[in-house]
Amino acid sequence: MDIKRAMTYLYWLYYQYKLITCSELLVPCEKLILYTVVIPILAMIVYMVYIFITMQINLVFQIFLHVFGNQPVSIMT
């Protein structure tokens, strides 16, 4: 029963997406062109956010290590 409710919710979200983008009114050929443009753009945005957030977390972690005296030991000593 839970899976059925989840599938119904996902279908509702997809229907809302179609209504917002007005893709319900498009011909299948036009839908293909729209989705060919939209999906790669969304994928690039998600990828760039993932890379940006990872770099920022690493930078903040390095700053905290430096501030609180947990500096890496030099191998030259």
Rosetta constraint file for C-alpha pairs under 8 A:
AtomPair CA 1 CA 5 HARMONIC 6.43 0.50
AtomPair CA 2 CA 6 HARMONIC 6.22 0.50
AtomPair CA 3 CA 7 HARMONIC 6.10 0.50
AtomPair CA 4 CA 8 HARMONIC 6.16 0.50
AtomPair CA 5 CA 9 HARMONIC 6.18 0.50
AtomPair CA 6 CA 10 HARMONIC 6.20 0.50
AtomPair CA 7 CA 11 HARMONIC 6.11 0.50
AtomPair CA 8 CA 12 HARMONIC 6.14 0.50
AtomPair CA 9 CA 13 HARMONIC 6.22 0.50
AtomPair CA 10 CA 14 HARMONIC 6.19 0.50
AtomPair CA 11 CA 15 HARMONIC 6.10 0.50
AtomPair CA 12 CA 16 HARMONIC 6.16 0.50
AtomPair CA 13 CA 17 HARMONIC 6.22 0.50
AtomPair CA 14 CA 18 HARMONIC 6.26 0.50
AtomPair CA 15 CA 19 HARMONIC 6.22 0.50
AtomPair CA 16 CA 20 HARMONIC 6.10 0.50
AtomPair CA 17 CA 21 HARMONIC 6.12 0.50
AtomPair CA 18 CA 22 HARMONIC 5.70 0.50
AtomPair CA 18 CA 23 HARMONIC 5.12 0.50
AtomPair CA 18 CA 24 HARMONIC 5.54 0.50
AtomPair CA 19 CA 23 HARMONIC 6.73 0.50
AtomPair CA 19 CA 24 HARMONIC 6.34 0.50
AtomPair CA 22 CA 26 HARMONIC 7.44 0.50
AtomPair CA 23 CA 31 HARMONIC 6.49 0.50
AtomPair CA 26 CA 30 HARMONIC 5.78 0.50
AtomPair CA 26 CA 31 HARMONIC 5.93 0.50
AtomPair CA 27 CA 31 HARMONIC 6.25 0.50
AtomPair CA 28 CA 32 HARMONIC 6.22 0.50
AtomPair CA 29 CA 33 HARMONIC 6.51 0.50
AtomPair CA 30 CA 34 HARMONIC 6.14 0.50
AtomPair CA 31 CA 35 HARMONIC 6.03 0.50
AtomPair CA 32 CA 36 HARMONIC 5.94 0.50
AtomPair CA 33 CA 37 HARMONIC 6.41 0.50
AtomPair CA 34 CA 38 HARMONIC 6.06 0.50
AtomPair CA 35 CA 39 HARMONIC 5.66 0.50
AtomPair CA 36 CA 40 HARMONIC 6.89 0.50
AtomPair CA 37 CA 41 HARMONIC 6.51 0.50
AtomPair CA 38 CA 42 HARMONIC 6.18 0.50
AtomPair CA 39 CA 43 HARMONIC 6.12 0.50
AtomPair CA 40 CA 44 HARMONIC 6.11 0.50
AtomPair CA 41 CA 45 HARMONIC 6.25 0.50
AtomPair CA 42 CA 46 HARMONIC 6.19 0.50
AtomPair CA 43 CA 47 HARMONIC 6.12 0.50
AtomPair CA 44 CA 48 HARMONIC 6.04 0.50
AtomPair CA 45 CA 49 HARMONIC 6.11 0.50
AtomPair CA 46 CA 50 HARMONIC 6.15 0.50
AtomPair CA 47 CA 51 HARMONIC 6.27 0.50
AtomPair CA 48 CA 52 HARMONIC 5.96 0.50
AtomPair CA 49 CA 53 HARMONIC 5.91 0.50
AtomPair CA 50 CA 54 HARMONIC 6.16 0.50
AtomPair CA 51 CA 55 HARMONIC 6.22 0.50
AtomPair CA 52 CA 56 HARMONIC 6.17 0.50
AtomPair CA 53 CA 57 HARMONIC 6.11 0.50
AtomPair CA 54 CA 58 HARMONIC 6.21 0.50
AtomPair CA 55 CA 59 HARMONIC 6.16 0.50
AtomPair CA 56 CA 60 HARMONIC 6.14 0.50
AtomPair CA 57 CA 61 HARMONIC 6.08 0.50
AtomPair CA 58 CA 62 HARMONIC 6.19 0.50
AtomPair CA 59 CA 63 HARMONIC 6.24 0.50
AtomPair CA 60 CA 64 HARMONIC 6.21 0.50
AtomPair CA 61 CA 65 HARMONIC 6.20 0.50
AtomPair CA 62 CA 66 HARMONIC 6.19 0.50
AtomPair CA 63 CA 67 HARMONIC 6.07 0.50
AtomPair CA 64 CA 68 HARMONIC 6.02 0.50
AtomPair CA 65 CA 69 HARMONIC 6.28 0.50
AtomPair CA 65 CA 70 HARMONIC 4.96 0.50
AtomPair CA 65 CA 71 HARMONIC 6.14 0.50
AtomPair CA 66 CA 70 HARMONIC 5.94 0.50
AtomPair CA 66 CA 71 HARMONIC 5.41 0.50
